Amino acid sequence: MSARPRARLLWVTRIDERTPQMRRIALGGEELAGFPTGCEGAHIKLLLPAAPGEIPVLPQFGEHGPVWPEDAARPVVRTYSVARFDADAGELEIDIVLHGDDGPASCWASNAKVGDPLGVAGPGGPELFRADAARHLLIGDPSSYALICAVIARLPAQARIDALLEVPDASEIQPLPAHPRLQARWFSREGEAAGASRRLLEAVRAMPWPHGETVSVTLAGESAQVVAIRDLLARLPD
């Protein structure tokens, strides 16, 4: 991946309805040239225009981070994961969960049309998993689906993988990449608010934690759940 991030102005080329509450947005354009391959799962920043169809203001990146044009209205910035990048087709794909008008990205994605502009900066972010781990535990929800798929796709055939995923209801369950040692469990909230659910927390608590076993944990999703699970993991004995 590039050493210094860059902001690109891209355009919506395709919109796929993945589930009733998730859209996959494909982006393209001349400025996608040079985007690094093999970046699925990496973080990118979406620079959201004030309204669909408007061109967002983009920063330049200097030694100390983004530098914005003076007196310009800055776009709302949100972090997402790369779902797929096809250099030959010239398309970058992202998955956005639809929450109506509750969030800027959801609102933008709900109203987006082919030809709409969107700013993208990155990719970057931490390593997706610990390569030397004996076991891999992947925990998330629809917002982390792209990240979890990227980890599964990169792990070798001998890796042991437990994936715990929570969805609002059964209609949001999606296929995961095939892997010979993947054990996936889906949990449906059945309409319960994400922040109130303890399903993933209790599932992690019930997992076996053999003494001395190295476990790589990939954790993402609703903030309250992530904090609770992270606190639980921090209390586990080494």
N, C-alpha and C positions, 0 to 999 in steps of 0.2 A: 504494500500500500504506500501511497505517497507520504513523504516526510512532513509536508505541510499541507493542511486542508485547502480546498478551493471551493468557492461558491459557483454553481452553474445555473444558468437559466434553462430549464427543460420544459417540455410540453407534453400534455397527456396524449398518448397515442391509442390507448385501449383501456377499457374498463370491464372487468370480469366480476360477476356476482359469485363469490366463493360460497357463501352461506347467506341466510337471511340478514345477518348482522356483520358481514365482512365483505369488503370490496378489495380486489387487487387492482391497483392502478399501475399501468405501464407508462413509462416516461421515455421520451427520446428527444433528439435534436442534435445540432452540430456540436454543442458544448459537451455532449456526452463522450466525445472522442478523448481517449486517454484515461478513461475511468478504469481502475484496476480490475482485472479478472480474478475469480476465486474469492470474491468478497462477500458471498452470501453469509448472512448472520451478522455482519459488521454494522456498527452504528452509522447512521447518517442523520443530518439535521435537515428537517423540512422547513423552508422559509415560506410561510403561508401568506398569501396576499390578503388584503382586507376583505375582498370579495372575490368569488370565482370569476375568472376572466381578466382580473387586473394583474399587471406585471409587478411582482414584488421588488422592493429595493434589495440589492445584494451588497454584501461587504467585500472589501479586500482583506486578505489575511496577512498580517505582519508578524514580527517576532513575538509580540505580546497578545496575539489573538486577533479577532475581527476588528476592522476599522470601517465605520459606517460613514456614508456621505453626510456632511453637515446639513442640518435642518430637514433631513429626510425622515419620513415616518417609517420606523423600523417594522418589519413583518413580525408576526408571532412565530416563535421557533419551537419546534417539538422534535424529540429524538425518536427515530424508528430504526428498524433493522432491515437490511437488504433481503428481500425474499428471493430474488433471482436477478442475475445480470447476464444478458446474452450480447456479447460484443459483436457477433456477426449480424444479429438482427438489429443492433443498436437500440436495445430496450433495457431499462432498469425498472424492476417491479417491486412495489411495496404493498403490504397488506395493512389496511386501515379498518379498525373496528368501528362500526357505526353506532353512535349514541345519540342520534338526532342532533340538536343544537347545543348539547351539553359541553362540548369541547371544540376548540378551533379546528383541529385536524378532522374530527368527525363531521363537523359542519361543512368544511370545505369538500371532503370526499363525498358527502351525501349529495352535493349540488354540482360536482365537477362534471365537465363534458369534454369529449375529445377536442383537442385544440387549446385547452386552457393552460396557462403557464404555471410553473411552480419552481421555486428555488430549492436547490439541494446543495448541501455542503458535506464534505467527507469523501470517503468513509474513514472510520477510525474506531477507537474503542479498545477494550481489554481483550485478552485472549479468550476464546469461547469455552475452553476446557483445559484441564491439566492432562497432558498427554501420557504421563507415566502412571496414572491412577489405575488401581485394580478394578474399580467399579465407577460407573457414571450415573449420577442421579440428576434428572432433568425435571424441573418444576415450573409450571407456568399456566397461562390461560390463553385465550385467543390472541391477545396483544403480543404474546411471545411465541406464537406458532412458527413464524419465520425463523427465529433464533433457534428454537428446538429442532426444527427440521434440518437446519444447517449443521448443527452439532451431530445429529444422527448420521447424516450423509458423510461426514468426515471421519467418523470413528472406524477403526479397523474391525474386521469380521470377528476377531476374538474378544472384543470389548464387551463387557457386561453392562447393559443399560437398563435402568428403571426410569420410565417417564410417567410423571403424575401431572395430569392436565385437568383443569376445571373449566367448565363451559356454562353459560347461562341456562341452556337446555340442550336436549339431544340433537336438535337440528343444527347445532354449531360444531358438532364433531366432524373432523376432517381426517383423511388418511395421512399417515406418517410414512416417511421413507422406509423401505424394506431393510431389515437388518436381522441376521440370524439369531442374535442374542438380546433382542429388544423385548422387554416386558412393559406394555403400556396400559395404564389405567386411567379411565376418564371419569370425572365426577361432575354430575349435573346439579346446579344450584336450584333448579325448578322455580326460578323467579325470585329467589332470595338475592338481596343486594350483595355485590362482590365483597364489600368491606366487612359485612357481617358474617360471611361464611368462614367456618373453621375446618372444612373438609380436607383441604390440602395440608393444613397444620397437623391435623390428627393422623393423616396418612403418613406424613414424614415422621411423626412421633412413633408410629407403629413399625417403622422400617427396622430391619436388623442392622446393627452396627457392630460387627465383629471387631474385637480389640486388635489394633495394629493394622487394620485394612485401610489403604489409602482410597478415599472416595473424592471424586471430582464432582462438585455441585454446580449446576447451571440454574440460576434462579432469577425469574423475572415475572412481572405481572402487576396486579393491583397493589398499591403502595402499602396499605395496612397489612395485607397478607405477607408481602415480602419482608416487612420489618419483623413480624411475628415469627416467621419461619427462620429468618436469619438469626434472631435472638435464640431460638431453640437450638439451632445448629452450633451456635457459639458456646452453649452450655454442655454440649456432648463431651464425654471424656475422650482424650486422644487415643 
